[in-house]
Structure formats: C-alpha cells, structure tokens
Amino acid sequence: MAGDEILTSVLGEKTRYVRGKGYGKKPPKKSRLQQENIEARVSSAMAIMRQEMQTDMDQKLQEDREKMAEELQRKLDEECVHMSVEFQEQMAAFMTSMQQAQGS
C-alpha cells in the first residue's frame, strides 16, 4: 500500500483535509480580528504621530537655522562697520602724520 492509501484507510476521506498537514489554518476568531484591528489602528496612529513630530522638528530646525543666519549676518554687519570706522581712523591718522611731515 502507498502512503496515501494508508492515510485514506486510517483517516478516511475528509473534506478540506490536506494529507500530512491536517485541516490547515483555522479562520481567525472575532477577538483575534478585533485585536489585529486595534493593533493596525495603533500602528497607524503612531505613524501619524511620528510624521507630525518629524514635521515639527523639521520646522523648528529651519527656524533655528534662520535665526542663526540672521544673527551671523548681524554680527558680520557690525564687524564690517567696526572695521570701516577703524580703517577711516587709521587713514585720518596717517594723513595727519603725512601732513605734519610735509609741514616740517
């Protein structure tokens, strides 16, 4: 006798029965379906929250970058004004010393 014939003689013919594998997967119970539904909702909510947090962080980072750029530009402008004033003072002192040297 072949293996299939032995199984048929021992187990008999059964519908939805896969030889050597049993009846296969059982349909999920209602509670399991509800649990999977809840898990899917929680996962979706977490993904949405993660995306919102990422968007907020990106926006805050952009604002911080803009503030830093403005502060840097302000400092550069102040330094430029300071250097210009210092240069003019040095030029005035140089011109005065040149005039005094020519006058003596």
Secondary structure, DSSP 8 states (H G I E B T S, - for coil): --HHHHHHHHH---TT-BTTTBT------HHHHHHHHHHHHHHHHHHHHHHHHHHHHHHHHHHHHHHHHHHHHHHHHHHHHHHHHHHHHHHHHHHHHHHHHHH-
